[in-house]
Amino acid sequence: MQTLTLEVTQDHIDRLCKAKKPVLGIAELIWNSVDADSTEVAVRIKRNGLNSIDTIDVADNGLGISMVEAKEGFGHLGGSWKRRERQTKREKRILHGKQGQGRFRAFALSENVRWDSTYLANGSLKEFSIIGTSGDKRTFKITDESPSQRAETGTTVTLSNIISQQASLDGEKAVLELNKLLALYLKQYPHVQITYDGTLIDPAALEDATTEYDLPLFRTEDGKEYEAKLTIIEWKIEIERALYLCSKSGFTLREVAPGIHAPGYRFTAYLRSKMLEEMDEAGTIDMDEFTDLRKLLDIAKEQMRKHFLQRDAEKASSVVETWKKDDLYPYSGEPQNILEETERQMFDVVAVSLDSYVSDFKDSAPKNKKLTFNLLRYALESNPSSLQFILEEVVGLPKDKQDEFASLLQKTSLISMINASKIVTDRLDFLKGLEFLLYDKDSKEALRERSQLHKLVSRNTWIFGDEFYLVNNDESLTNVLRKHIKDVAFGVDLDKPVLREDGSRGVVDIALSNVPSSEQLTETSDVIVSKILNRQPSEGRHHLVIELKRPSEKISPKVLSQTESYAFAVATDERFQGISTTWTFWSLSNELTPEARFKTEQKDRPKGMAFQGPNDPQKNFNITIWAKQWNEVIEQCTGRLKFFQERLNYNASQSSGRKYLQETYPKFIPKKAKG
């Protein structure tokens, strides 16, 4: 008999011997068996008089463990022959383990483990045993080799002195767990038979549906590209949902929560990628902060949401066809773009679920059904956030179903997609409507600066860029600077107003900032919050101050001079020296006078720039002044939306723009423009 001792620390071995569930230790032994080319693996449970598990045998008809492999595998951590191979020796099946660490999982179940191996050596069968105990997991004893009386090769692993927490090893629970873990492998190699306590592991008999997806090519932060596949298995039986992280060939590496809502579905999903395999080998697959893994999981979850949305739509199709025949369905014709298609899909999911949840609704008169359907359609088209209210308060969804239905609405990103799509289409319509107001002959003459144009623009500051945040609206220059100094947390006295060189106070039309305000906003305030983009601290603050003119007033040298006075008041005020901030000032209208064009179209200076101050780190002189025309702003903003516009297949028109402005901002539209 020989004794082999691993040169490795005890705490490292202890980590290898842990398993989240005892059945995972059984699974590792099964993987070892199939890696040894077994076609039959039997897990046999032996119980004592108290019906507790006494011993567990995992017996197979594989190639067995040779003496050379035993010394290499049990004498050196990571010394498994599988590190050098990609396929099994005889049947050329894909290998599961490569690290030679799976055998240690046996100690998660028992205190004593014995491997009895029969293998073929020089034309005859030989046998020997390997013995290990939990008392010293680094030491293994190997018996002397002797001729075998068995008829075939194979390995039997015997676990004795079973550790408590045996609930997951009970037949029914363990069989379900093994069906999930081995599903992909047994699909690939259906001739392999695995039994657990006399029950055949047969995922195919329990499957309701299986769907495969090729995920988009995934690029990591360091530029590597990986393929990824997602398999979703829906089951006929009650089963605990799980998302399994798998090697490229489909071997389970980790189990995580699916992280999606899918009421009514019993499923497991399998995410396969070489990247996961590499992460497992590197020991980083358990790191929650690993950015690449989070991104890949997000892609997989999004595909799962789409999958179950499609499954809902399929289930709904027959019910919807009946509604169409009865003239109850609130839509006609084919959807014209992805937004309409998404709305209809969401309507089908909601309406069919409603038909199932509310018995009174199913039996209600056709007239009442049609009214309810029209309400649902209105909610999806005009105000998706009101959908839950309509279902609860108007339709009368039972209280015990409200939480379940809330999960249904959250299980996909559809509502978010509809909301986001509506934002894009509304913005496209707004731009078309604004363009009409600014350039139509009658409209631009009637459009008032303060009470109309100013109000429209201040409610849609995204036209200047989503990174800006409106901090002041029609306040004195002193208050703009007060806001600036408050945001950067300097205790500067602003009791005295900041004045222009001529001693007058400045009034700024619109002041935008990329720093959010700390003040509470009220419903009656003219302050509008737009999306804030994340910026690096080194970029500092950036304030955009706009001198807005009505479209009939051209930007002249006088207007530019007025804007310059604001800028220079900021630059020369000693209280703001040394604050790291960029100030950008615009004069904005439809046109420039010829004189203003001379000033803003100079050599070695971008078109439209009227002034650029020196970037002095010791002073607040990082200031630029621009003359901007509305057609430039609208064109740039439309360009930013072009990508989404093309994918929504939505073309805003002058009529849709005017309609949007009239319905959304009726108080700010000149009567001549309402036509």
Secondary structure, 3 states (H helix, E strand, C coil): CEEEECCCCHHHHHHHCCCCCHHHHHHHHHHHHHHCCCCEEEEEEEECCCCCEEEEEEEECCCCCCHHHHHHHHHCCCCCHHHCCCECCCCCCECCCCCCCHHHHHHHCEEEEEEEEEEEECCEEEEEEEEEECCEEEEEEECCCEECCCCCCEEEEEEEEECCCCHHHCHHHHHHHHHHHHHHHHHHCCCCEEEECCEECCHHHHEEEEEEEECCCEECCCCCEECEEEEEEEECCCCCCEEEEECCCCCEEEEECCCCCCCCCCEEEEEEEHHHHHHHHHCCCCCCCCHHHHHHHHHHHHHHHHHHHHHHHHHHHHHHHHHHHCCCCCCCCCCCCHHHHHHHHHHHHHHHHHHHHCHHHHCCCHHHHHHHHHHHHHHHHHCHHHHHHHHHHHHCCCHHHHHHHHHHHHCCCHHHHHHHHHHHHHHHHHHHHHHHHHHCHHHHHHCCHHHHHHHHHHCCHHHHCCCCEEEEEEEEHHHHHHHHHHHCCCCCCCCCCCECCCCCECEEEEEEECCCCCCCCCCCCCCCCCCCCCCCHHHCEEEEEEEECCCCCCECHHHHHHHHHHHHHHHHCHHHCCCCEEEEEEEEECCECHHHHHHHCCCCCCCCEEEECCCCCCCCCCEEEEEEEHHHHHHHHHHHHHHHHHHHCCCCCHHHHHHHHHHHCHHHCCHHHHC
